[in-house]
Amino acid sequence: MPLIVAAGPGPELRRPLGMTIVGGLIVSQVLTLYTTPVIYLLLDRLHHRLGGGRAVQTLRDTLRLSRPATG
């Protein structure tokens, strides 16, 4: 931000550099916030399609059977 709002000699040379840096940081942050969850969801769906969810379900069933009944 100091490069964008700087006053004094030569700000016309530093201002485009500051705008490029800040713009790149904003764009990369937005892309990261949107693409990371999408990639995670796609990999999770692929994992379940390949049968990865069966082991988790078997473990849940085993734990459910081994617990004493309450209530």
Buried (B, 14 or more C-beta within 10 A) or exposed (E): EEBBEEEEEEEEEBBEEBEEEEEEEEEEEEEEEEEEEEEEEEEEEEEEEEEEEEEEEEEEEEEEEEEEEEE
